[in-house]
């Protein structure tokens, strides 16, 4: 079972990431969410073992931007 604090933190970060995508890539909210939900970054964000949920939204967003630019997370 996923800890409620973990879930809250990951969901808050996901919200920030969707907003960043919407603004930076001029995406609709729906497109930003679809892009986020289908990314490796999102799956890593919701894996507590990665620790991404504990990082700043800008830091996690840098991974997402890299993934969008290169097709891979690094």
C-alpha positions in Angstrom: 0.0 0.0 0.0 1.2 3.5 -0.9 1.8 5.8 2.0 -0.6 8.9 1.9 2.3 11.3 2.4 4.2 9.8 -0.5 1.1 9.9 -2.7 0.3 13.5 -1.8 3.9 14.7 -2.5 4.0 12.8 -5.9 0.6 14.2 -6.9 1.6 17.7 -6.0 4.8 17.4 -8.1 2.8 15.9 -11.0 0.5 19.0 -10.9 3.5 21.3 -11.1 5.0 19.3 -14.0 1.7 19.5 -15.9 1.6 23.3 -15.4 5.2 23.7 -16.6 4.5 21.6 -19.7 1.4 23.6 -20.5 3.3 26.9 -20.2 6.7 25.9 -21.7 5.4 23.9 -24.6 2.1 25.8 -25.1 0.1 22.6 -24.5 -3.5 22.3 -23.5 -4.0 21.0 -20.0 -5.2 17.7 -21.5 -2.2 17.3 -23.7 0.2 18.2 -20.9 -1.4 15.6 -18.6 -1.4 13.0 -21.4 2.3 13.7 -22.1 3.1 13.5 -18.4 1.2 10.3 -17.7 2.8 8.6 -20.6 6.4 9.5 -19.6 9.1 7.5 -17.9 9.6 10.4 -15.6 6.0 10.0 -14.3 6.4 6.3 -13.7 9.7 7.0 -11.8 8.0 9.8 -9.8 5.4 7.3 -8.5 8.0 4.8 -7.6 9.0 5.5 -4.0 12.4 3.8 -4.5 13.6 6.5 -6.9 13.2 9.3 -4.3 12.0 11.7 -7.0 8.9 12.5 -5.1 11.1 14.2 -2.5 12.9 16.5 -5.0 11.9 20.0 -6.2 9.5 20.2 -9.1 12.0 22.1 -11.2 14.6 19.3 -10.6 12.1 16.6 -11.7 11.0 18.8 -14.6 14.5 18.8 -15.9 14.3 15.1 -16.3 11.0 15.4 -18.1 12.3 18.0 -20.5 15.3 15.9 -21.2 13.0 12.9 -21.8 10.9 14.9 -24.3 14.0 16.2 -26.1 15.9 12.9 -26.4 13.3 10.2 -25.9 14.9 8.9 -22.8 15.3 9.9 -19.1 18.8 10.6 -17.9 
